[in-house]
Amino acid sequence: MKTLFDKHTNKSATVLNTIAHMPTHSLPVLLDSDFTLGLTDSDFMRIAVLLAQKSYDEGGCPIGAVIIDNKTRKIVGKGHNTLIQEDHPYNHGETSAMRDAGRIDFSRTSLFTSLSPCDVCATLLYMRGVSRVVVGDVTNASGNEALLRDKGIQVDILEDQQGISLYSNFRQEKPDQDIEDWQGVSALSNHNSSLKSDSLESDQA
């Protein structure tokens, strides 16, 4: 079967963006095995970041993830955070990618995430036995890398500056959304109450 991208295809931003937006089950029509084997860890991380950008463009939290088969390097799952888009409290980048991958043997896979995993995602990663996790941003968030290593998962840090800048800008633009995504609506209410209290104390001083 003739594919669109082969070993002669330049891995440009446009090409990687096309991969990010193409449904996973349709990727075999787009990519041949030689092209797939030529994709580096940095390429997969950039695809995760492009998925984060997709979420941001939709009004959501900019976090994306990609899952690959360790042997063939084929993408078997990918996704992005849909807290806002689907009104879903824990469909984060990692959980979205795992849902996309379906009922597979995750011990044969690596997951690339644009941001350090939260507690929910980290738990799912070791419960399902993912063999390797590659984290693209520990500048804006970190904390569960040691936990994953303790559970026997190989964790590598491969920071992507585009992803770091994207999340940093998002956090400044939409701090309430960031807090809700990490801690829930109750934490957001507590945070806003604390801000009001601090403001009142400042005015009285």
N, C-alpha and C positions, 0 to 999 in steps of 0.2 A: 504494500500500500504506500503510495506517495504521500509524504508529509510535507508540511510547509517549512519547518525548520530542520536543518540537518547539520552535519559537522562543519559545513562551510558558512553557516549563518553567524553573523556577528551578534554577540550577546549585548545588544544595545539596550538603552532604557525602554525604548518602544517595544522591543521583543520581550523583555522581562515583564513589562506592564501587560502585554497581551496574555502571557502565561498566567499572571495574577488574576486577570478578569475572566479567563476561560474556565467553564465548569470542569472540575477535576476529571469527571468521567469522559470528557471529550478530548483531554490532552493527548491521548495516543494518536489522534488524527493530526495534531499540530506538531508533535515532537517525535523524532526518530530516536533510537537507542543511542546512537553516537552523540547526538546533540545533548541528550540527557546526561550521559556519562561525563560530558565536558563541563557540566555545571559545577561550580565550586561552592564551598560553604558560603562564601560572600554573596554569590548569586542567589542562593536560596534565602539568605537573610534579607537581601534587597527585595525579593518577592514578598516576604513577610511584611516588610516596611511598606511596600506598595499596597498591600492589603490593608495595612493600618491607615494609609492615606485615603483609601476607598471609604473606610468607615468614617473618617474625619469629614470627607466630602459629603457624606450622607447625614452629617450632623451628630455622628456617634463618637465614641471614644477611640482614639487612634492606636489600636493594638491589633496586630495580625500574626498569624502563625502558619507554618508549612510543615507537613510531615512527609518524610521520604523513606523509601525502602533502602536499607543500608547496602544491600548487594547491587541492585540495579540502578540506584539513585533516582528512581522514578518517583514523582510526586503522587502520594496515595491519599492525601487529604490536605485541605487548606481552608482558612476561614478568617473572620475578623470579629471583633467585639460588636454585639448588637443589643446592648443594654437599651439604647434609645430606639433604634429602628424596630425591634421586635418586642419592646417592653418586657425584656427578659433579664432577670436579676443576676444570672450567672452564666450567660452565654458569652464567655470571654473569648479572646482570640484562640487560646489553646483548646478550650472545650468545643468551640465551633469547628476547629480543624479535626478534632477527634471524632466528632459527630459526622463530619463529612467522610472520614476514612471508613467509618462503620465497624463491623465486627471482624477485625483482623488481629493478627498476632503482633501486638505493639512491641514485643521484645526484639523484633527485627527491624525496628524503625528508629529514626532520629527526628526530633521535633525542633524546629527553629521558631523562636518567638521573639517578636520585636521589643518586648519589655519583660523584665524579671517577673516570673509567675507569682500570682497571689496564693494565699493559703489553699483556696478551693482547687485551683489549677494544679498546684504542686502535689496535692493529695491524689488527684486523679492520675497524674503522670506516673507516680510510683505504684498506685493501685493497679494500673493497667500494664505496668512493666516496661514502659518506654526505655530503651537502652541508653539513649543519649539525648541531652537537651542542650541546645545552643542558644544563648541569651544575647540579644542585640542591644540591650540598654540596662546597665546597672548604675547609670548616672542619676536618672530620675527616680528609680525605685530598685531596691534589692532586698534580700533577706532570706530567701528560701533556697539559695544555691547550696548552702551547707547541709540543709535537710535532705535535699535530693541526693547529694553525694553519700550521706549516711545511709540512704536507702539503696545504695549500690548503683545509682545512675551516674553515668559520665556526664559532667557538666562543663561546658566550654563557654567562655565569654568572647564574643565577637561583636564588639560594639559598632553600630552603624550610625555615623554622624547625622545622616538625613533623618533617621528614625528618632534619634535623641533630640534634635531640634524640633521635630514635629510634635513630640509629646510635651516638651518644655513649653512650647507656644500654646498648646491645648490647655495645659494646666493653668497658665496665666489667664487665658481667655475664658475658661469655664471651670473654675475651681469647685463649684458645687457639683458639677457632673463628675469630676474626678473623684471627689470624696464619696459620692453615692456609689460609684462603680467599685471602689475598693472596700467600703465599709457599710453600705446600705443607707436607706432613707433615714433611719433612726440616728445614725451618726451625723448625717447632714443637719438634722434638726438640732442636735446637741451642739454642733459646730456653730450654727447661726445664732443660737441662744448665747453661746460663749462670746461671740463677737459683739452682740448687743450689750452684754454685760460689761465687756471691756470698754466699749464706747461710752457707756453711761459713767463708768468710773473715771474715764479720761475727762469727760465734760465737767464732772463734779470737782475734779482736782483743779 
